[in-house]
Structures are given as C-alpha cells and as structure tokens.
C-alpha cells in the first residue's frame, strides 16, 4: 500500500477553559484519521505556542504529539495567564508521508 493521502481532520473545536485551570484534549476536540496510518503515526506539531497557557504532553511542554496521545488522554491545555481570556495555538498535522495540514 502506498500512503498518498493526507490525514482528514474530523474534529478541531474551540476549547473552553476556566481561568487558571486545565483541560484534557479528547477526540471530540481534536481528531484526525488516515485510512493508511494508525493513530500513533498521525503527528501534530506545535507551530505557534499558546501565549496565555501551555500545551502539555504528560505534564511536559509539548512541541509535538500524536493522535494516539490524544486518544489516551495524555495531552492537555493549561491556562496560566491570569485575566487573559483568549489564546491561540497553531498546529500542523502529518502522517510523515504527505505534506502537513495546518490547523488553527
């Protein structure tokens, strides 16, 4: 089998997090599929870090993570900036065989 299709983004929803708290990302929030690649092969890379919080993978600042990490509950966003209420994270998604897909 030749992997020639980009991953399909199924869910990419806005997160709502209370001030000074955190939320674990799940498939209902961020989910991609690829018929030719398992969840561990779908890699999200942080291309713009959040300004008012942190994206964490197993309690460490994340620069990349997989769909499998999301499925297993290992990725979370932690709000850290007091009264700042809006934040933005930019991600790219790849299956390592096709060009990345950009996500906001």
ZIPE-V100783 format. One record per residue. RES is the residue in three letters. OMEGA is omega in degrees with one decimal (999 if undefined). Layout:
RES/OMEGA
RES/OMEGA
//
This chain:
UNK/176.5
UNK/179.5
UNK/-177.2
UNK/178.7
UNK/176.4
UNK/174.6
UNK/177.0
UNK/177.2
UNK/-179.3
UNK/178.5
UNK/173.8
UNK/-172.1
UNK/176.1
UNK/177.5
UNK/173.0
UNK/-175.8
UNK/175.9
UNK/178.6
UNK/177.8
UNK/177.3
UNK/-178.7
UNK/178.2
UNK/176.7
UNK/178.0
UNK/175.9
UNK/-176.4
UNK/178.0
UNK/-179.7
UNK/-177.9
UNK/-175.7
UNK/175.1
UNK/177.8
UNK/174.2
UNK/-176.0
UNK/-175.4
UNK/-175.4
UNK/177.1
UNK/-176.8
UNK/-180.0
UNK/179.8
UNK/176.9
UNK/-171.2
UNK/172.3
UNK/175.6
UNK/178.6
UNK/179.8
UNK/170.7
UNK/-179.2
UNK/174.6
UNK/179.7
UNK/-172.9
UNK/-180.0
UNK/-179.1
UNK/169.9
UNK/-172.8
UNK/171.4
UNK/-177.4
UNK/174.9
UNK/177.3
UNK/179.3
UNK/-175.3
UNK/168.7
UNK/173.9
UNK/177.9
UNK/-177.3
UNK/174.6
UNK/176.8
UNK/176.3
UNK/177.6
UNK/-178.8
UNK/-178.0
UNK/178.0
UNK/-177.2
UNK/-176.6
UNK/177.8
UNK/172.4
UNK/180.0
UNK/177.4
UNK/-175.5
UNK/-168.7
UNK/172.5
UNK/-173.7
UNK/178.2
UNK/-171.1
UNK/-177.7
UNK/179.4
UNK/178.9
UNK/175.3
UNK/173.9
UNK/-179.4
UNK/165.7
UNK/-177.5
UNK/177.4
UNK/172.9
UNK/180.0
UNK/178.3
UNK/-177.8
UNK/178.5
UNK/-178.2
UNK/172.8
UNK/179.1
UNK/178.9
UNK/175.4
UNK/999
//
